[in-house]
Amino acid sequence: MVSIVGVSGSLRRHSFNGGLLRAAAKAMPAGSALTTASIAGVPLYNADDEAAQGIPAAVAALKEAIA
């Protein structure tokens, strides 16, 4: 099964890109799936914060979805 993760760069509820991802998910052929992931909660990258506090939960969740 082919599994694709789509990420919209917009957090707006009625984002055009988010809408396109939702439409694409419905149009996927049999044997494949497109799930959408969110950038909500993903902070700007700061290596000092990551070294002190670890990977933020939202980043870990997005990483897991992509893996």
C-alpha positions, 0 to 999 in steps of 0.5 A: 500500500502506498501511503503519502503524508501531506502537509499544508503550510497554512493553519487557517481552517479554510486554507486553499492548500488544506482544501486541496489536500482534503480533496486529494485524499478523497481522490486517491486510487485504491491501494493508496492513502493520503493523510494530512499532518499539521504544522500547528505547534511546530516551533521555529528551529532552535538547536539550543532549545532542542539540546536543552529540552529535546525534540518538541512533541509536535515535531516528534508527531510530525516526524512519526507521521512521515516515517 
